[in-house]
Each structure stands twice: as C-alpha cells, then as structure tokens.
C-alpha cells in the first residue's frame, strides 16, 4: 500500500500585517485535528534575520522557544497552544536561513558550478523545507508571514504556485486572509482592499480557494456574495473572522460557518465532523467564568504586552481550568522602585515577576518580591524572577546587602547569580560561554529535565519526580550559596544536572521561583501545572 501523501493548506495575508493569519491557521488546524487528522504547522518568515532570537521584543513581540531550543516567531506559540503539540526548529524558517543554506551549499560546490538563482535554487530549498515539515502528517498548514506583494515574500509565493502544479489539485489549498474595513462616516464595509489583494495574488499566479475576511462588525450575506463573485471564489468559501472575545472562540466561529465543508471538498477528506465539546466548555469558562482573581504582573516591557504573549495566554488557560477570570494588573517595576511596592500590590491576590534582560527596573522587581514574601502573598518568579527572588532573600534574610547578579554588577562580592563557563546543552553536548561570547549563541535554550523535591510546591504542582521545561537565559544560580539559603528557609526544590532550577520559601503559603519558562508549554487543553498551581493558590489567598 502506498504511503498517504501529505496535503498542504497555504495561508497568506493581504492588505496589511497583523490580520490574524496565525490565529486563522491555528484555528483551521484545531478543527482538522479534532476530526482525527494528523496536523502539522509551519511558519514561513520572509525577513532576512536568520532567526528572531536577537530581535527586540518591542519590534517583534515575544520570542517563542521550541523544545529543541529554536528561537522562533510568536505565532509558533499560538500553534502549540491551539493544537496541544510541541514543535521544533523544522516548523519555522526565515528567508535569511534559506539564503544562508543555499550560499553555504554553493561554497561547498554542491551546485556543480551553476549560476545560483532565486528560481530554481532558493525556491527548491524552500520546497524541501516545506516537505520536511510535512513528513508523517496528513495535513500541513503553512502560514506565510508578511503581506502579499512584499518583495521578501515573492520566492515563497513562487514556491506555493509551483507546488500546486507538482502535487495536483486535491493536495493543495490556498486560504487568503484579508481586511474588510468598516468606514464609520459612510457606515459601510468596503470590499476594494480585498479585491485588490486577491488581484495581486492572482497576478503572481495563485488563485485562492478560500477567503477569510477580518472584520470588526458582522458581515451581511450580500457583501459575502459580492466578494465571492468579484474574487472568483465559491460563496461557501467566503468565511468571516470577526473580532471575538477570546482567540479560542475563533475555531468555533469558523465551525459555525461550516468552514470544513469547502476544505474537505477541496482536499478530498472523508470525516469532517470535529469533536469540539471539551474546547467549547473551556471557551465558555474563559468568556463567562464563575470566579475571578487579580494577579499583579510586574515587568518592564509593559508598553508591549505582546512581549509576554505566552505568559498572558498561560494565565488564561489556568483560569479556564479553574473556572476563573484572571485579571492582570500590569505593574511597571520602575514605578515600584520610585513609589514602593505596597501602593501597587496591596489589592492583588498573587504576584508574578516575569523574565527579562537588562538592568532597568530590577530594583523594583526585588521590592515586589520582598513584599510578596513578607506579606505572604502567593508568588511566582519566572527566569529572572527566580534569580531576583534569590538576590532579595540573600540581601534581606542572609544579610548580604551587596548580593547581586554579575549581569548587573560584574564585580559584586556576592555573586548569587553568575555566568557559568560550561554546561551540557539540551542535545547533550558541552557548551562553553563567557561574557564575550556572541549574544545569540550563549543562551541555555530549549527543553531540559528537572528533578523535583518531594514535599515541595513544584512536586505537588506537577505530580512527578522528573519534569521537562524550556529555557531561555544566560545566567545561573550560584550553588556556592546553597547551604546558607537552605539553612535560612529558602529550599532548592528543582535541579537539572547540578544546576538550580527552582527555589521556594519554606515559611510561606505558596512561593515558587523557577529558572525555566513554564508558559512555553501551556496549552488551552493542557494548562501548565506550575502556573495552574499559582493561580489556584492566588484564588485561595483571595478567600
């Protein structure tokens, strides 16, 4: 029997960026997954950076880390959260990476002296990577970043055009997401931007099979009909994506419009009835929960909430499982520094100090941690949040007033957090890093195992002696101070090959600092245990 060939759904976007192509791709994938199909996802990023690891979070939102340590676009986070799956570096690549590979191959003489061109060499490299990402899947959903017509995106669109010819009609479907703006003054929805975007796509040689219209208001049937006729798409294949109270509602909105019928027809799929009961129940609890809880989120990139996307989503997942709305109170750590912690934190049920790089706002975060510890408010510190909780404890409990991290004071006499020279990476290879190592290459990245201590909050949360979580950081907790910490009421409750992974304050209702990023493994249908336990403790504190 011949192996079943992978089918491909390509999701492109027109008019402008940030339309929600990622949510569209994730939603279609979720529905297909719940019909029993093996669904894969791939994000193509047309920018020239090799990966988003060195981009500012203000520029690009959060950097999402996969379990194999790839630094990727935040859309991969949406895919994992929607599809309840773990992706790898094969699920995201950039123009920069493609060119880098082709140029390296040319230097090695792999092209036998041929002139290297976008067609065929660049296009073939893109094609190979798409096929690789689809191996072992029934359907691969491929999202192309950027906007149709961008110079950077053209080689990718050419690849999509060629694949339709190579694979045949029933193997490929093109979904185009476009804007349907509402002009308030005229009281009208305008279809021209969509028409122009589809014309541009057709000029490149791709005819969309389905249009997803992003709209702020409901779209009447006559407008959908007009778009179907003018863009040469079946009427049942014009789907409206209007603003939803939560992104997790989007698959249900699509399902209500019977989106799977045209998809199954185009790709010749048999079973098209997704089982969405559990999903629907969780969405209901997000929109209309029975309880609420207030969490202080102390951080410094607060102008751009996108830089903490995975974490805010993880709080939503935990809330859904506990039937509670998690109200986030954004607290700027620099303001805490100036005006004191009590002013901002006295009305909160839990305090969260997140990761971050650099020195700005650090003292404010330390004050927030001291407040959480002394006032016995449930506390979760993530990455830098854990490191600062150790510095706070060293200063205020151990009496080491000059305790610090070498990240902020290279000459501190008490380096509670230091730079480790060598460590074993997630692939089991030895890594060396120094203060002068290049920015991108020195982070501890990806999934590591962590042993949890019996009787700890960490063990209680996960219910397991060994857990696996993802990392993205450069500095480590210094084991030299371990005895002093444990003798004075701060336990080391998580370890990975001798590295300190988690700390807890013993005389406290619920206090946990973790070196890893639990938010990277949180899913709507599987909330992360540490974050779930933190929200639960905050709810109990509220009572």
C-alpha positions, -999 to 999 in steps of 0.1 A, spaced: 0 0 0 15 34 -10 21 58 19 -6 85 22 6 118 7 7 149 28 -18 176 18 -10 213 22 -30 243 32 -12 276 25 -24 306 44 -14 340 30 -25 375 40 -32 407 22 -38 445 27 -18 447 60 1 427 86 -12 416 120 -45 405 105 -46 372 124 -31 348 98 -16 328 127 -49 325 146 -66 316 113 -40 289 106 -42 276 142 -80 276 142 -83 256 109 -56 232 123 -75 228 155 -107 219 137 -90 194 114 -71 179 144 -104 173 162 -117 153 132 -88 129 137 -63 142 111 -26 143 119 -20 181 115 14 198 112 21 235 110 49 256 95 55 294 97 75 309 69 91 343 79 101 364 49 126 386 69 163 383 64 172 376 101 183 340 104 160 337 135 141 362 157 164 355 187 182 388 186 152 410 177 138 434 202 106 423 218 93 458 211 100 452 174 86 417 170 67 407 202 78 377 221 105 352 210 90 318 214 113 289 223 107 254 210 116 223 229 147 217 208 159 252 215 149 271 183 141 308 189 111 314 167 82 337 159 54 341 185 29 325 160 45 292 168 33 297 204 -3 301 191 1 268 171 13 249 201 -14 264 224 -42 256 199 -30 222 187 -17 210 220 16 199 204 53 205 206 70 219 176 107 221 166 130 242 145 116 224 114 83 243 120 97 278 113 123 292 90 132 326 75 144 340 42 178 346 59 181 309 68 172 298 33 198 321 17 224 311 43 219 274 34 220 280 -3 251 302 -1 269 276 21 259 248 -4 273 269 -32 306 274 -13 308 236 -8 303 232 -46 270 213 -43 255 231 -73 284 219 -96 294 254 -108 259 265 -118 247 301 -116 227 304 -84 193 320 -88 161 325 -69 144 301 -93 153 272 -90 178 272 -62 161 294 -35 127 280 -44 139 244 -42 154 250 -8 121 264 5 102 235 -11 125 209 6 119 225 40 82 226 35 81 189 25 103 180 55 79 198 79 50 178 64 66 144 69 44 120 89 14 144 87 -19 141 69 -21 178 65 5 206 68 -8 241 74 17 266 61 15 303 71 34 328 51 43 359 71 41 394 58 17 407 32 11 396 -4 32 418 -27 61 423 -3 94 419 -21 106 394 6 76 371 2 79 366 -36 101 335 -35 78 318 -11 47 326 -32 65 312 -63 72 280 -43 35 278 -34 25 283 -70 48 256 -82 37 231 -55 1 232 -67 13 221 -102 36 194 -88 13 179 -63 -21 182 -81 -53 200 -72 -66 178 -43 -33 181 -25 -31 218 -21 -55 245 -8 -48 283 -7 -65 303 20 -62 341 18 -68 363 49 -78 399 41 -91 430 57 -127 442 53 -126 477 67 -156 494 82 -158 531 73 -177 547 101 -185 580 84 -201 562 55 -215 534 76 -201 509 51 -179 478 48 -155 483 19 -146 453 -3 -120 470 -25 -89 462 -4 -99 425 -5 -104 427 -43 -71 444 -49 -53 419 -26 -68 389 -45 -59 405 -78 -23 409 -66 -22 372 -56 -36 361 -89 -11 382 -108 16 362 -90 -2 330 -102 -21 319 -72 -59 317 -71 -72 315 -36 -97 287 -29 -110 304 3 -111 339 17 -111 347 54 -124 383 60 -112 401 90 -139 425 101 -148 444 133 -186 441 126 -208 413 113 -207 409 75 -241 407 57 -246 379 31 -248 403 1 -213 416 8 -200 380 11 -218 372 -22 -202 403 -39 -167 393 -27 -173 357 -39 -183 369 -74 -156 396 -78 -128 373 -65 -140 342 -82 -144 321 -50 -173 299 -41 -198 316 -18 -194 289 9 -157 296 8 -160 332 20 -156 330 58 -159 359 82 -134 363 111 -150 390 132 -135 402 164 -140 376 192 -140 379 230 -111 354 231 -90 340 203 -100 305 214 -135 313 202 -123 316 166 -124 279 157 -160 277 170 -169 308 149 -154 291 118 -172 259 126 -205 277 128 -199 289 93 -192 254 81 -156 261 71 -147 224 69 -171 216 41 -152 235 14 -118 224 29 -128 188 29 -142 191 -6 -110 207 -20 -86 182 -3 -109 152 -7 -110 144 30 -135 119 44 -145 126 80 -153 163 86 -171 163 120 -148 176 147 -154 167 183 -152 201 200 -171 196 233 -141 200 257 -129 230 237 -163 246 238 -166 241 275 -132 258 281 -141 287 259 -173 292 278 -153 294 311 -130 320 296 -159 342 285 -183 336 314 -163 323 344 -178 318 379 -149 334 398 -122 360 394 -87 366 407 -63 395 405 -27 389 396 0 416 397 22 412 366 55 431 375 76 437 344 94 462 323 83 457 286 48 467 296 42 491 267 41 460 245 20 432 261 29 410 231 64 406 245 48 384 273 23 367 250 29 331 261 26 341 298 -7 361 295 -21 332 274 -9 307 301 -28 326 327 -60 324 305 -55 286 302 -52 283 340 -82 304 346 -103 284 321 -94 252 340 -102 268 374 -134 285 360 -120 318 370 -112 351 352 -76 361 357 -75 398 358 -39 410 352 -28 442 369 2 455 349 27 469 373 57 488 359 88 478 380 104 512 376 74 528 393 76 503 422 112 515 426 101 551 429 70 548 449 72 515 469 56 481 464 26 484 487 10 512 467 7 489 436 4 454 451 -18 457 482 -50 448 463 -36 418 445 -42 381 452 -10 369 436 23 384 424 41 374 393 76 386 383 85 375 348 117 372 328 136 399 310 171 410 301 190 441 313 191 461 345 162 486 341 135 481 367 153 453 385 153 470 420 115 475 416 111 438 409 132 430 440 109 452 461 78 434 447 93 400 456 101 412 492 65 424 495 52 390 483 75 372 507 68 393 538 31 398 533 26 361 525 11 367 491 13 338 466 43 344 443 56 330 411 90 341 397 100 331 362 136 330 350 150 364 360 121 364 385 136 334 403 171 349 402 159 381 418 140 362 445 173 346 455 190 381 455 162 395 476 165 366 501 203 370 502 201 407 509 172 408 534 174 374 551 210 363 548 222 399 554 244 400 523 235 436 514 257 437 483 244 405 469 237 408 432 239 391 398 270 395 377 246 406 349 240 438 368 273 442 388 302 422 373 323 429 404 297 420 431 314 404 461 284 381 465 275 368 430 243 350 438 237 347 401 267 342 380 278 332 345 286 295 342 316 288 319 305 254 306 273 234 307 257 205 289 231 217 264 197 200 257 213 179 230 239 166 255 268 185 240 292 206 261 288 244 256 314 270 266 303 306 272 320 337 286 310 373 290 324 380 255 305 352 237 282 364 209 248 375 220 228 348 201 250 318 209 253 317 246 218 311 260 207 279 276 179 272 252 152 245 248 139 217 270 158 203 300 148 177 325 144 189 361 143 167 392 117 180 417 120 177 455 95 156 475 71 177 496 76 209 475 51 231 457 68 222 425 64 184 431 28 190 442 20 210 411 34 185 385 28 153 405 61 140 391 97 134 403 111 145 369 96 172 347 107 188 313 105 225 308 121 250 284 148 276 290 160 309 275 186 325 297 223 332 301 229 334 338 226 307 365 221 305 403 254 301 421 255 268 441 281 282 465 253 298 485 231 268 486 237 258 522 232 293 535 199 295 516 186 262 529 197 268 565 176 301 565 144 290 549 148 290 511 148 255 497 162 244 464 133 223 450 143 217 414 176 207 399 190 198 365 224 182 363 236 201 393 221 234 381 195 251 404 161 251 386 136 261 414 135 277 448 108 280 474 104 300 507 95 274 534 75 297 557 51 309 531 16 298 518 29 295 482 62 309 469 80 295 439 108 307 416 117 287 385 146 291 362 126 277 332 97 293 313 66 273 322 45 294 299 61 279 268 44 245 275 9 258 284 -20 249 261 -57 257 263 -65 220 268 -34 213 290 -27 242 313 9 244 326 10 228 361 32 255 378 10 283 365 -22 265 373 -10 259 409 0 296 412 -34 308 401 -51 283 424 -30 295 454 -40 331 445 -76 321 445 -73 305 479 -54 336 492 -83 357 480 -108 337 500 
